[in-house]
Amino acid sequence: GPTLAGAELRGGSLRLRFGKCGTGLAAPGGEAFVSVVDDEGASHRVRARIEAPDLVSVDLSGIERPALVLYAWADNPADRRLYGSGGLPAQPFRLSMPAS
């Protein structure tokens, strides 16, 4: 399935680039979400919007000092809704915030 290949912070948006997503990413069965943890340890559930076949953007403008981004980071992740065109789910990831 899709794997996180890179991340870039642009203003209040985090752009996540994926590899191994076939002809494109999809979120069948609903929207995709990530968890964003701020520097005080509070977790925020944030929508992950598919912007291009291999690109997802996450709006961080409502979170002060985001420190960590998690996707499908649980034993049985309820928000695992990001898939590649072949029907395989995106791999879980844990990402420290990149420098802007």
N, C-alpha and C positions, 0 to 999 in steps of 0.2 A: 504494500500500500504506500501512499504518499508519505514522504519523510521531510522534515523541516530541513531546508538547505541553506537558509540565511534569513537575517532579520535586519531591518533598517528603521530607525526612528526618524520620522519627519514631522516636526511640529508636535501636534497632539495625537498623531497617528502612528501606530506600529505596523509596518508592512512585513508580512511573513511570506517568504518564497519557499515553494515546495518542489521537490524532485519526485520522480516515479509516480506521477499522477495521471499517466496515460494522456488522453486528449483533453483532460481538464478535471478540476475539482467540482464536487457537487455536495449538497447537503440534503439528501433525500429524507423525508420524514420530518422536516423542520429546519430551523436555523441552527447554525453552528455557534458554539460559545467557547470561550476560554475563561480561566480564572486568573485574575490579576491580583497579586499580593502587593500591598504598599509597604513602605519601609517601616511601618508600625506593626505589621503582621496581619492587618485586616484584609480579608479576601473579598473581591468584587467579581461577580459574574458579568461578563461583557460579551456582546455579540461580535462574532467574527464574520465579517462580510466578504464574500468571494468577489474579487474585483477583476480577475483575469484567470485564464486556465490554470495558472500555477501560483496565483497571488491572492492572499487574504489580508484584509486590513482590519485593525482593531482600533476603535476610537478610545483614546486614553484621556481625553480632555477633562473628563469628570473625576479623575483620580489624581490626587496630589502625591507626588513622589512614588510612582510605580517602581517596584523593584524586581518583580519576578512574574513570569507568565507561565501558566500550566495548562496543558491540554490533555484530557483523558487521564488525569493523574489520580486514579483511585482504583480499588480492586475491581469494581464493577461500574465504570463511568457512565452516568446517565446522559451526559452531554456529548457522547461520542457520535457526532453526526456529520463528520467531514470524511468524504470518501473520494477515491479516484474513479476514473471512468470505468475501470474494470470491476468495480464493486467492492474493492478492498478498503478497509478503514485506514485513515491516517494513523501513523504511529504516535503514541503518546510522547510528549516532550515537556521538558522543564528548561526555561530560558531566562537567564539573568538579563535585565534590560541592557540593550546596546547603548553605546554613547551616541548622543545626537550630533 
